[in-house]
Amino acid sequence: MMIINVLQAKKTIGNRQTFEFITSAEKIAIEGETPWMDSIIKVEGELINNGRVIAVKGIISATAKHQCSCCLEDFTIDMEIPFSDNFQENSDEPADSEDDLAYYTGDEIDITDLIRESMILAEPLKIVCSNNCRGLCPHCGINLNTTQCNCQDKLIDPRLAVLQQLLK
């Protein structure tokens, strides 16, 4: 768990406090197959007492292991994921429904959920090893990034061959 003691920061408006954690995906309960499973996760950040809330922001550094969705090759990438949230001390007063705040009790803020969510949301929808990845040949399956094949790209589905005649 990543818990920050905010006792000193709460004393005066404008107080700043830095923090740093080194952890793993297992310790922050990222479950299932994740690209960070074997990675060391470093969390660095700062919190600021803004009077009404304590603003927490920082950067997560981790190495992710992925498989390219085009060429199926494994690759690693160093990721820097920003995170931020505002925390308000939990009180008996009714919460304003328009506020997008997280709450804490006592003198400690647990940012484990914030870090977990930021990492999960940072995973790309389409994972490619590079922007110019050529992928696999649809006919023979060879990796076009490493080898050129002799397959013909102009094979026409026999059901559509009649339409080819219209172009002539």
Contacts in CASP RR format, 6 or more apart in sequence:
PFRMAT RR
TARGET T0000
AUTHOR 0000-0000-0000
METHOD contacts of the structure
MODEL  1
MMIINVLQAKKTIGNRQTFEFITSAEKIAIEGETPWMDSIIKVEGELINN
GRVIAVKGIISATAKHQCSCCLEDFTIDMEIPFSDNFQENSDEPADSEDD
LAYYTGDEIDITDLIRESMILAEPLKIVCSNNCRGLCPHCGINLNTTQCN
CQDKLIDPRLAVLQQLLK
1 27 0 8 1.000
1 28 0 8 1.000
1 110 0 8 1.000
1 112 0 8 1.000
2 21 0 8 1.000
2 23 0 8 1.000
2 28 0 8 1.000
2 43 0 8 1.000
2 110 0 8 1.000
2 111 0 8 1.000
2 112 0 8 1.000
2 115 0 8 1.000
3 108 0 8 1.000
3 109 0 8 1.000
3 110 0 8 1.000
3 111 0 8 1.000
3 112 0 8 1.000
4 17 0 8 1.000
4 19 0 8 1.000
4 47 0 8 1.000
4 56 0 8 1.000
4 108 0 8 1.000
4 109 0 8 1.000
4 110 0 8 1.000
4 111 0 8 1.000
5 107 0 8 1.000
5 108 0 8 1.000
6 17 0 8 1.000
6 47 0 8 1.000
6 49 0 8 1.000
6 54 0 8 1.000
6 104 0 8 1.000
6 107 0 8 1.000
6 108 0 8 1.000
6 109 0 8 1.000
7 107 0 8 1.000
8 15 0 8 1.000
8 17 0 8 1.000
9 15 0 8 1.000
9 16 0 8 1.000
9 17 0 8 1.000
9 47 0 8 1.000
9 48 0 8 1.000
9 49 0 8 1.000
9 54 0 8 1.000
10 49 0 8 1.000
10 54 0 8 1.000
10 89 0 8 1.000
10 107 0 8 1.000
11 49 0 8 1.000
12 49 0 8 1.000
13 49 0 8 1.000
13 50 0 8 1.000
13 51 0 8 1.000
14 48 0 8 1.000
14 49 0 8 1.000
14 50 0 8 1.000
14 51 0 8 1.000
15 48 0 8 1.000
15 49 0 8 1.000
16 46 0 8 1.000
16 47 0 8 1.000
16 48 0 8 1.000
16 49 0 8 1.000
17 46 0 8 1.000
17 47 0 8 1.000
18 44 0 8 1.000
18 45 0 8 1.000
18 46 0 8 1.000
19 43 0 8 1.000
19 44 0 8 1.000
19 45 0 8 1.000
19 46 0 8 1.000
19 47 0 8 1.000
20 42 0 8 1.000
20 43 0 8 1.000
20 44 0 8 1.000
20 45 0 8 1.000
21 42 0 8 1.000
21 43 0 8 1.000
22 40 0 8 1.000
22 41 0 8 1.000
22 42 0 8 1.000
22 43 0 8 1.000
23 40 0 8 1.000
23 41 0 8 1.000
23 43 0 8 1.000
24 39 0 8 1.000
24 40 0 8 1.000
24 41 0 8 1.000
25 34 0 8 1.000
25 36 0 8 1.000
25 37 0 8 1.000
25 39 0 8 1.000
25 41 0 8 1.000
25 119 0 8 1.000
26 37 0 8 1.000
28 41 0 8 1.000
28 112 0 8 1.000
28 115 0 8 1.000
28 116 0 8 1.000
29 112 0 8 1.000
29 116 0 8 1.000
30 36 0 8 1.000
30 116 0 8 1.000
30 119 0 8 1.000
30 120 0 8 1.000
34 119 0 8 1.000
35 64 0 8 1.000
35 65 0 8 1.000
35 66 0 8 1.000
35 123 0 8 1.000
36 62 0 8 1.000
36 63 0 8 1.000
36 64 0 8 1.000
36 65 0 8 1.000
36 119 0 8 1.000
37 65 0 8 1.000
38 65 0 8 1.000
39 62 0 8 1.000
39 63 0 8 1.000
39 64 0 8 1.000
39 65 0 8 1.000
40 62 0 8 1.000
40 63 0 8 1.000
41 60 0 8 1.000
41 61 0 8 1.000
41 62 0 8 1.000
41 115 0 8 1.000
41 119 0 8 1.000
42 60 0 8 1.000
42 61 0 8 1.000
42 62 0 8 1.000
43 58 0 8 1.000
43 59 0 8 1.000
43 60 0 8 1.000
43 61 0 8 1.000
43 111 0 8 1.000
43 115 0 8 1.000
44 58 0 8 1.000
44 59 0 8 1.000
44 61 0 8 1.000
45 56 0 8 1.000
45 57 0 8 1.000
45 58 0 8 1.000
45 59 0 8 1.000
46 56 0 8 1.000
46 57 0 8 1.000
46 58 0 8 1.000
47 54 0 8 1.000
47 55 0 8 1.000
47 56 0 8 1.000
47 57 0 8 1.000
47 109 0 8 1.000
48 54 0 8 1.000
48 55 0 8 1.000
50 86 0 8 1.000
52 88 0 8 1.000
53 86 0 8 1.000
53 87 0 8 1.000
53 88 0 8 1.000
53 101 0 8 1.000
54 86 0 8 1.000
54 87 0 8 1.000
54 88 0 8 1.000
54 104 0 8 1.000
54 109 0 8 1.000
55 84 0 8 1.000
55 85 0 8 1.000
55 86 0 8 1.000
55 87 0 8 1.000
56 83 0 8 1.000
56 84 0 8 1.000
56 85 0 8 1.000
56 86 0 8 1.000
56 87 0 8 1.000
56 109 0 8 1.000
56 111 0 8 1.000
56 114 0 8 1.000
57 82 0 8 1.000
57 83 0 8 1.000
57 84 0 8 1.000
57 85 0 8 1.000
58 82 0 8 1.000
58 83 0 8 1.000
58 84 0 8 1.000
59 80 0 8 1.000
59 81 0 8 1.000
59 82 0 8 1.000
59 83 0 8 1.000
60 79 0 8 1.000
60 80 0 8 1.000
60 81 0 8 1.000
60 82 0 8 1.000
60 83 0 8 1.000
60 115 0 8 1.000
60 118 0 8 1.000
60 119 0 8 1.000
60 122 0 8 1.000
61 78 0 8 1.000
61 79 0 8 1.000
61 80 0 8 1.000
61 81 0 8 1.000
62 78 0 8 1.000
62 79 0 8 1.000
62 81 0 8 1.000
62 119 0 8 1.000
63 76 0 8 1.000
63 77 0 8 1.000
63 78 0 8 1.000
63 79 0 8 1.000
64 76 0 8 1.000
64 77 0 8 1.000
64 78 0 8 1.000
64 79 0 8 1.000
65 74 0 8 1.000
65 75 0 8 1.000
65 76 0 8 1.000
66 74 0 8 1.000
66 75 0 8 1.000
66 76 0 8 1.000
66 77 0 8 1.000
66 127 0 8 1.000
66 129 0 8 1.000
67 73 0 8 1.000
67 74 0 8 1.000
67 75 0 8 1.000
67 127 0 8 1.000
68 74 0 8 1.000
68 75 0 8 1.000
68 127 0 8 1.000
68 128 0 8 1.000
68 129 0 8 1.000
68 133 0 8 1.000
68 135 0 8 1.000
69 126 0 8 1.000
69 127 0 8 1.000
69 128 0 8 1.000
70 128 0 8 1.000
70 129 0 8 1.000
70 133 0 8 1.000
70 134 0 8 1.000
70 135 0 8 1.000
70 136 0 8 1.000
71 129 0 8 1.000
71 133 0 8 1.000
71 134 0 8 1.000
71 135 0 8 1.000
71 136 0 8 1.000
71 143 0 8 1.000
71 144 0 8 1.000
71 145 0 8 1.000
72 136 0 8 1.000
72 143 0 8 1.000
73 129 0 8 1.000
73 143 0 8 1.000
73 145 0 8 1.000
75 129 0 8 1.000
79 122 0 8 1.000
81 118 0 8 1.000
81 119 0 8 1.000
81 122 0 8 1.000
82 118 0 8 1.000
83 114 0 8 1.000
83 115 0 8 1.000
83 118 0 8 1.000
85 102 0 8 1.000
85 111 0 8 1.000
85 114 0 8 1.000
86 100 0 8 1.000
86 101 0 8 1.000
86 102 0 8 1.000
87 101 0 8 1.000
87 102 0 8 1.000
87 103 0 8 1.000
87 104 0 8 1.000
87 109 0 8 1.000
88 99 0 8 1.000
88 101 0 8 1.000
88 102 0 8 1.000
88 103 0 8 1.000
88 104 0 8 1.000
89 103 0 8 1.000
89 104 0 8 1.000
89 105 0 8 1.000
89 106 0 8 1.000
90 103 0 8 1.000
90 104 0 8 1.000
90 105 0 8 1.000
90 106 0 8 1.000
95 101 0 8 1.000
102 114 0 8 1.000
104 110 0 8 1.000
129 145 0 8 1.000
133 145 0 8 1.000
134 144 0 8 1.000
134 145 0 8 1.000
135 143 0 8 1.000
135 144 0 8 1.000
135 145 0 8 1.000
136 142 0 8 1.000
136 143 0 8 1.000
136 144 0 8 1.000
137 144 0 8 1.000
137 149 0 8 1.000
137 151 0 8 1.000
139 149 0 8 1.000
139 151 0 8 1.000
139 152 0 8 1.000
139 155 0 8 1.000
140 149 0 8 1.000
140 151 0 8 1.000
141 149 0 8 1.000
142 149 0 8 1.000
156 164 0 8 1.000
END
